[in-house]
Amino acid sequence: QVQLVESGGGLVHAGGSLRLSCAASGRTFSTYVVGWFRQAPGKEREFVAAITWSGGSAYYADSVKGRFTITRDNAKNTVYLQMNGLKPEDTAVYYCAAGSTKRVLTIDNYDYWGQGIQVTVSS
């Protein structure tokens, strides 16, 4: 089993920044990638960004490319999502997830999920 705990969410004005953290514990060596997803009220959960544990290859949704940066600290088993230039449409519950295959953009790839954390961007 892998446990994931998100932190760092909150309320910010448009144009502001937040950094989300995802601390992983348990059998993290069994996972290949950690991703961030988000779900706004009334909408489906969508991919935001992902990074592989080894090599650090990063992937981004077009909607956040150039504004969000995903990084990882293998020694701490922690993945970060730096969010700059936040917009009201970024408002959502953000979830950290871990997957074991190379299908990093596919939500079904992710077997383990955090509890989610609220990010609210006011206009």
CORJORA-V359726 format. One record per backbone hydrogen bond with DSSP energy under -1.0 kcal/mol. NH is the residue of the N-H (numbers start at 1). CO is the residue of the C=O. E is the energy in kcal/mol with one decimal. If there is no record, write none. Layout:
nh: <NH | NH>
co: <CO | CO>
e: <E | E>
//
This chain:
nh: <3 | 5 | 7 | 10 | 12 | 14 | 15 | 16 | 18 | 20 | 21 | 22 | 23 | 24 | 25 | 27 | 28 | 30 | 31 | 32 | 33 | 34 | 35 | 36 | 37 | 38 | 39 | 43 | 46 | 48 | 49 | 50 | 51 | 52 | 53 | 59 | 61 | 64 | 65 | 67 | 68 | 69 | 71 | 73 | 78 | 79 | 80 | 81 | 82 | 83 | 84 | 86 | 90 | 91 | 92 | 93 | 94 | 95 | 97 | 98 | 99 | 104 | 106 | 109 | 110 | 111 | 112 | 114 | 117 | 119 | 120 | 122>
co: <25 | 23 | 21 | 118 | 120 | 122 | 86 | 13 | 83 | 81 | 7 | 79 | 5 | 77 | 3 | 1 | 26 | 27 | 28 | 99 | 99 | 51 | 97 | 49 | 95 | 46 | 93 | 40 | 38 | 36 | 36 | 59 | 34 | 57 | 32 | 50 | 48 | 61 | 61 | 64 | 64 | 82 | 80 | 78 | 73 | 22 | 71 | 20 | 69 | 18 | 67 | 16 | 87 | 88 | 119 | 39 | 117 | 37 | 35 | 112 | 33 | 102 | 103 | 106 | 107 | 98 | 98 | 96 | 94 | 92 | 10 | 12>
e: <-2.5 | -1.9 | -1.9 | -1.1 | -2.5 | -2.3 | -3.3 | -2.3 | -2.1 | -2.6 | -2.7 | -2.2 | -2.6 | -3.1 | -2.1 | -2.8 | -2.1 | -1.8 | -1.9 | -3.0 | -2.0 | -2.6 | -3.0 | -3.5 | -2.8 | -2.2 | -2.2 | -2.3 | -3.0 | -2.6 | -1.5 | -2.0 | -2.5 | -1.7 | -1.8 | -2.4 | -2.6 | -1.5 | -1.2 | -2.4 | -2.4 | -2.4 | -1.9 | -3.1 | -1.8 | -2.3 | -2.7 | -2.6 | -3.0 | -3.3 | -2.1 | -2.3 | -2.4 | -1.8 | -2.0 | -2.3 | -3.3 | -3.1 | -2.5 | -2.1 | -2.7 | -2.3 | -1.5 | -1.8 | -1.6 | -1.7 | -1.8 | -2.7 | -1.9 | -2.6 | -2.8 | -2.5>
//
